[in-house]
Amino acid sequence: MRAIVISEPGGPEVLAWQEVPDPRPAAGEVVIEVTASAVNRADLLQRRGFYPPPPGASEIPGLECSGTIIEVGENVPRLAPGDRVCALLAGGGYAERVAVPWQQVMPAPEGIALDEAAGLPEVACTVWSNVFMTARLRKGETLLVHGGASGIGTLAVQLAKAYGSRVLVTAGSADKLARCRELGADEGVNYREEDFAERFEGRADVILDIIGAKYLPGNLRALATGGRLVVIGMQGGAKGELDLGALLAKRASVHAAGLRNRPVDDKGVVCRGVVDNVWPLVTAGAVRPVVHERIPLDQAARAHRMLEEGEHIGKLLLVR
């Protein structure tokens, strides 16, 4: 088969489309004929040499895909060749085929095209596990989403609104804020022009943060009493200061969570939660993947450049 291979750490130009061995399913795995994958910021970090895959995972980038099962290993329940699926991956999505543990395979939700389903596993699992399983966002509470126009942000806005929450967002342009409002956001701040902490002070029951250290003081200021901050990214740095006195006064909590390095069974629990709680909303049209552009898989370098430029809204799909 052919796949995108990282020839050496570096810029998008190090992504090479070349022949690699076909994957074979180990016990508990299936092989998926890939229809589409999607680009995530973790892929950019891996390309630069900063985010290697977990031990035993494919070195090929790509944390999600959609397609059709073509081979099933031993001890795999329920799944069979011909099933239309999407999957959460530890790696390997930028390829014509990928082997994946059955626990991380989900039926492609009805009501959307199979290639669109490639843009859901990573964001749906991230949002469901962090906002709902960890932070336990409840109906009537307020969620603040940083990067509301990103793949994760566009899904978080829709899902929180579907569950009856008020949604605040930050984004980097008027166009992005307008799109967030179309998806259901109640209020937004252009972080290039306004201090989100001043606008949203004391209003957020849950904050989903992709920035990290740079936003710690502002996030604490924006939290309501009893609020929960969930940090899932470090675009603004890994080390910062946190005022524990303010944290104690608000009876607030800070959670940090990754997804890629979790054990397979833990990922399976998240995937089942997504199938049970998110897929019905996708089928009903209340939650939809936001696809900015479909790009041929062998042009992954162009997709990486687009993601780095940051002008997109939603997901960039890599299609075959």
C-alpha positions in Angstrom: 0.0 0.0 0.0 0.9 3.7 -0.1 1.1 6.0 2.9 2.5 9.4 4.0 5.9 8.8 5.7 7.8 11.4 7.7 11.3 11.2 6.2 12.9 13.2 9.0 11.7 15.8 11.5 11.0 19.1 9.8 8.5 21.2 7.8 5.6 19.9 5.6 8.1 19.1 2.9 9.3 16.1 4.8 6.0 14.3 4.2 6.6 11.7 1.5 4.0 9.6 -0.3 5.5 6.1 -0.8 5.1 2.4 -0.7 5.0 0.7 2.7 4.1 -2.8 3.9 0.4 -3.6 4.2 -0.8 -3.9 7.8 -2.0 -7.2 9.1 -4.4 -7.5 11.9 -3.1 -8.9 15.2 -5.5 -10.6 17.6 -8.1 -8.0 18.6 -7.5 -5.8 15.6 -9.2 -5.1 12.2 -7.8 -3.6 9.0 -9.7 -0.7 7.5 -9.5 0.3 3.9 -9.2 4.0 4.4 -11.7 6.4 2.7 -10.5 9.5 4.4 -8.4 10.7 7.3 -8.1 14.1 8.9 -5.4 16.5 10.0 -4.9 17.4 13.7 -2.3 19.6 15.4 -0.8 16.5 17.0 0.2 15.4 13.5 2.1 18.7 13.0 4.0 18.1 16.3 4.8 14.5 15.3 6.1 15.7 11.9 8.4 18.1 13.8 9.7 15.4 16.1 8.0 16.5 19.2 5.1 14.0 19.6 6.2 10.4 18.8 3.5 7.7 18.7 3.0 5.4 21.7 5.2 2.3 21.8 4.0 -0.3 19.3 1.8 2.2 17.3 2.3 3.0 13.6 4.9 5.6 12.8 2.6 6.9 10.0 0.8 10.0 11.1 -3.0 10.2 11.4 -5.2 9.9 14.5 -8.5 9.2 12.9 -10.0 7.7 9.7 -13.1 6.4 8.1 -13.5 3.5 5.7 -14.5 -0.1 5.3 -13.3 -3.1 7.2 -11.5 -5.5 4.9 -9.9 -8.0 7.4 -10.6 -9.1 10.9 -8.2 -10.7 13.3 -8.9 -13.2 16.0 -11.0 -12.4 19.1 -12.8 -9.5 17.5 -16.5 -9.3 18.4 -19.3 -7.8 16.3 -17.2 -6.4 13.5 -17.0 -8.0 10.0 -15.6 -7.3 6.5 -17.7 -4.8 4.7 -18.7 -2.7 7.8 -18.6 1.0 7.2 -16.8 2.5 10.1 -14.7 5.3 11.5 -11.9 4.9 14.1 -9.8 6.6 16.7 -6.2 5.8 16.0 -2.8 6.0 17.8 -1.3 6.5 14.4 -1.5 5.2 10.8 -4.4 7.2 9.4 -2.5 8.8 6.5 -2.5 5.6 4.5 -4.5 3.4 2.2 -5.1 0.8 5.0 -4.7 0.8 8.8 -4.8 -1.8 11.5 -6.7 -0.7 14.7 -7.9 -2.3 17.9 -11.6 -3.2 17.6 -12.4 -1.2 20.8 -11.5 2.0 18.9 -13.7 1.3 15.9 -17.1 2.9 15.7 -19.9 2.5 13.1 -19.9 5.4 10.7 -22.9 7.5 11.9 -25.9 7.6 9.6 -26.8 10.8 7.8 -23.4 11.9 6.7 -21.0 10.8 3.9 -18.4 8.2 4.8 -15.5 10.7 4.1 -17.1 13.2 6.5 -17.0 10.6 9.2 -13.2 10.8 9.2 -13.5 14.2 10.8 -15.4 13.0 13.9 -13.5 10.4 15.9 -10.7 12.5 17.4 -12.8 15.6 18.1 -15.9 13.7 19.3 -13.8 11.5 21.6 -11.9 14.5 22.9 -15.0 16.6 23.6 -17.0 13.8 25.1 -14.3 12.5 27.3 -13.2 15.9 28.6 -16.3 18.1 28.7 -18.8 15.5 29.6 -17.0 12.5 31.3 -14.3 14.5 33.1 -15.8 18.0 33.7 -19.4 16.7 33.8 -20.9 19.7 32.0 -24.6 19.8 32.9 -27.7 21.3 31.3 -28.0 25.0 32.1 -24.2 25.4 32.8 -21.9 27.6 30.7 -19.0 26.2 28.6 -16.2 28.4 27.4 -14.4 26.9 24.3 -11.1 28.4 23.3 -10.5 28.1 19.5 -14.2 27.8 18.8 -13.7 27.6 15.1 -11.2 24.7 15.2 -12.2 21.1 14.6 -12.6 20.5 18.4 -14.2 23.8 18.9 -16.9 23.5 16.3 -17.9 20.1 17.6 -17.8 21.3 21.3 -20.1 24.2 20.5 -22.7 22.0 18.8 -22.6 19.2 21.4 -22.9 21.5 24.4 -25.8 23.3 22.8 -27.5 20.0 22.1 -27.2 19.1 25.8 -28.8 22.4 26.9 -25.7 24.5 27.9 -24.8 28.1 27.2 -21.6 28.4 25.1 -19.0 31.1 25.0 -16.1 31.0 22.5 -12.8 32.7 21.6 -11.6 32.9 18.0 -9.2 34.9 16.0 -11.4 36.7 13.5 -14.9 38.1 12.9 -15.6 35.5 10.3 -14.7 32.7 12.7 -16.9 34.2 15.4 -19.8 34.4 13.0 -19.4 30.8 12.1 -19.3 29.8 15.8 -22.6 31.7 16.3 -24.2 29.9 13.4 -23.2 26.6 15.1 -24.9 27.8 18.3 -22.4 29.8 20.3 -24.2 32.4 22.4 -21.3 34.9 22.7 -17.8 35.3 21.4 -14.5 37.2 21.8 -11.9 37.9 19.2 -8.8 37.2 21.3 -6.7 39.4 19.0 -8.8 42.5 20.0 -10.3 41.8 23.5 -9.4 40.2 26.8 -11.6 37.1 27.1 -11.0 37.0 30.9 -12.4 40.5 31.3 -15.5 39.7 29.2 -16.2 36.3 30.7 -15.1 36.9 34.3 -16.7 34.4 36.7 -19.1 33.1 34.1 -17.7 29.7 32.9 -18.7 26.5 34.7 -16.4 24.5 32.3 -13.5 25.7 30.1 -12.1 23.6 27.3 -8.6 25.0 26.7 -6.2 24.2 23.9 -3.7 27.0 24.8 -2.2 25.9 28.1 0.2 28.0 30.2 -0.5 31.4 28.5 -4.2 31.2 29.4 -3.9 29.9 33.0 -4.4 33.3 34.7 -7.2 34.3 32.4 -9.0 30.9 32.6 -8.9 31.1 36.4 -10.5 34.6 36.3 -13.2 33.3 33.8 -14.1 30.3 36.0 -17.3 30.5 38.0 -17.4 29.2 41.6 -17.1 25.4 41.4 -15.8 25.7 37.8 -13.8 23.1 36.0 -10.8 23.9 33.7 -9.8 21.1 31.3 -6.5 21.7 29.5 -6.0 19.6 26.4 -3.3 21.5 24.5 -0.1 23.6 25.0 -0.1 25.9 22.0 0.6 28.7 24.5 3.3 26.9 26.4 3.7 24.1 29.0 4.7 25.9 32.1 2.9 28.7 33.8 1.8 30.1 37.2 -1.5 29.2 38.9 -2.9 31.2 41.8 -3.9 28.5 44.2 -5.5 31.0 46.5 -7.9 32.0 43.8 -8.5 28.4 42.9 -9.4 27.6 46.5 -11.6 30.6 46.8 -13.6 29.5 43.8 -13.6 25.9 44.8 -12.5 25.2 41.3 -10.5 22.4 39.7 -8.0 21.9 37.0 -7.8 18.8 34.8 -5.2 17.9 32.2 -6.0 15.2 29.8 -4.6 13.5 26.7 -6.1 10.9 24.5 -3.5 9.3 22.3 -1.5 7.5 25.0 -4.4 6.1 27.0 -4.8 2.3 27.2 -6.9 0.7 24.5 -9.6 -0.3 26.9 -9.9 3.3 28.2 -10.2 4.5 24.6 -12.9 1.9 24.1 -14.9 3.3 27.0 -14.7 6.7 25.4 -15.7 5.4 22.0 -18.7 3.6 23.4 -19.8 6.8 25.1 -19.5 8.6 21.8 -21.6 6.0 19.9 -24.3 6.1 22.5 -24.4 9.8 23.2 -23.0 11.7 20.1 -23.9 9.6 17.1 -27.7 9.9 17.6 -27.3 13.7 17.5 -25.3 13.4 14.3 -27.9 11.2 12.7 -30.6 13.7 13.8 -28.7 16.6 12.3 -28.2 18.4 15.7 -24.4 17.9 15.5 -22.5 17.8 12.2 -18.8 17.6 11.2 -17.6 21.0 9.9 -15.4 20.3 6.9 -13.3 23.2 5.6 -11.8 21.4 2.6 -11.1 17.9 1.2 -7.5 17.5 0.1 -6.0 14.4 -1.7 -4.2 12.2 0.8 -0.9 12.4 -1.3 -1.1 16.2 -0.8 -0.8 16.0 3.0 1.9 18.6 3.0 -0.5 21.2 1.6 -3.0 20.3 4.4 -0.3 20.8 7.0 0.6 24.2 5.7 -3.1 25.2 5.8 -3.4 24.1 9.4 -0.3 26.0 10.4 -1.7 29.1 8.7 -4.8 28.8 10.8 -7.3 30.4 8.4 -9.5 27.3 8.2 -12.8 26.6 10.1 -13.5 23.1 11.2 -11.6 20.1 9.8 -9.3 19.5 6.9 -9.9 16.0 5.5 -7.4 13.9 3.6 -9.3 11.9 1.0 -8.4 9.1 -1.4 
